[in-house]
Structures are given as structure tokens and as C-alpha cells.
Amino acid sequence: PKGAAGCVATRSDQMWSNGIVFCVYTSNNTWTLSIGGPLQSSGFPLRIVQQGSTSSVAPGVWHSISLTTVDDLIVDASLNGHSLANGVSIRNIDTGFAAFGTNGWFAVEYDDVVIDQAG
């Protein structure tokens, strides 16, 4: 779908409204690092900490996406082994789940999911 994003998160609550979320968008080859996940209405988060562009992220092709957080820093947010955000200050009040998902109601596949303790 147009504007589709795959996302990973740490410290996420059940409603995806809090936590640290890293999303990669296929239609415009951009990414966001945010507090809380993307909204279903717009597909983008409200509280963006950092954002940028990346090389082509084609749908139907396997990609590697990762997010590591420790205390009040983003240790690394990467796509296909390339760091996109490193050492970004974030709030450290969030607690919750590791999560992965999308910014809409469509199929996406995640494979070889690994969750490790950082720090």
C-alpha cells in the first residue's frame, strides 16, 4: 500500500501511543524515530524525535530493521546494516514491550526476529 511502513519499538505500551518507535516507509524512502507509533489516520507519528531519508526500500524485498535503546539514548536505529540514528537523546520514562508492526491494516512479514537485552 502507498505510504506503508514497517516499524520496531522498545518500551511500547499496548496502544502503541508511548514508547520509542522506529519506522521505515516504502513509498518515499524515509524513516522516523518517534515517541509513540504512527497514527492509523495519517500513517505518521505525532511526536517525531528524528527523521530522514534512506536508499530505496522496495516492498516485496527482505530488509533488516533494528532499534537498540539504553537509558536515555538511542544506541542505534539501522536499516539493512546502515546506521540511520545513533546517540540520539530520548526520554527514559517509558516502560513496556518490545514490539513490531505497521502503520496500517495490511500484511507484512517479519522473519528472524531477535530480542536481546542491551546495556
C-alpha positions in Angstrom: 0.0 0.0 0.0 1.0 3.6 -0.6 2.7 5.1 2.4 3.3 1.7 4.1 5.8 1.4 6.9 7.4 -1.4 8.9 8.2 -0.5 12.5 10.0 -1.8 15.5 9.8 -0.4 19.1 11.1 -0.6 22.6 9.3 0.3 25.8 6.0 0.3 24.0 2.6 0.3 25.6 -0.3 -1.8 24.3 -1.9 1.0 22.4 1.4 2.0 20.7 0.9 5.6 22.0 4.1 5.6 24.1 7.5 4.0 23.7 10.4 4.6 21.3 9.4 3.6 17.7 11.5 3.4 14.5 9.6 3.2 11.2 10.8 2.8 7.6 8.4 4.0 4.9 8.4 2.3 1.4 6.7 4.9 -0.7 9.0 7.8 -0.1 12.1 6.0 1.3 12.0 7.9 4.6 12.2 6.9 8.3 11.0 8.3 11.6 12.2 7.8 15.1 9.3 8.8 17.4 7.7 8.7 20.8 4.6 6.5 20.1 3.8 4.8 16.9 2.3 6.1 13.7 -1.4 7.1 13.7 -3.8 4.9 11.7 -5.4 8.1 10.3 -2.2 9.6 8.7 0.3 6.8 8.9 2.8 9.1 10.6 3.6 9.6 14.3 2.8 12.9 16.1 5.9 13.1 18.3 8.9 12.7 15.9 12.3 12.8 17.6 14.3 12.5 14.4 13.6 11.7 10.7 15.4 11.3 7.5 15.7 9.7 4.1 17.3 6.4 3.1 18.1 4.4 0.0 15.3 2.5 -1.8 13.1 0.4 0.5 11.1 -1.7 -2.0 8.1 -3.7 -0.9 8.4 -7.4 -1.6 12.1 -7.5 -0.7 13.5 -8.6 2.7 15.1 -5.8 4.7 16.8 -5.7 8.1 15.5 -3.2 10.6 16.8 -2.8 14.2 16.4 -0.5 17.2 18.6 -0.5 20.3 17.9 1.8 23.3 19.7 2.1 26.5 18.6 4.5 29.3 18.0 7.9 27.7 19.9 7.3 24.4 19.1 5.7 21.1 22.2 3.5 20.8 21.3 2.6 17.2 18.5 2.6 14.7 19.5 0.9 11.5 18.2 -0.3 8.2 20.0 -3.1 6.2 23.0 -2.7 8.5 23.4 1.0 7.9 23.0 3.2 11.0 20.4 5.9 10.5 20.3 7.3 14.0 22.9 6.9 16.7 23.3 8.6 20.1 20.0 10.5 19.9 18.7 11.7 23.2 15.3 10.2 24.1 13.2 10.3 27.2 13.7 7.4 29.6 10.4 7.4 31.4 8.8 4.7 29.1 8.5 1.1 30.2 6.8 -1.6 28.2 7.2 -4.1 25.5 9.4 -4.8 22.5 7.1 -4.5 19.5 7.0 -4.7 15.7 4.2 -3.7 13.4 3.0 -1.4 10.7 1.3 1.9 10.2 -1.9 0.5 8.8 -4.1 -2.6 8.3 -2.1 -4.6 5.7 0.0 -7.7 5.6 3.7 -7.5 6.4 6.1 -10.3 7.2 8.8 -10.3 9.9 11.4 -13.1 9.9 14.3 -14.0 12.1 13.1 -11.8 15.0 15.7 -11.3 17.7 15.2 -9.5 21.0 18.3 -9.0 23.2 18.9 -7.1 26.4 21.0 -4.0 25.7 23.2 -2.1 28.1 
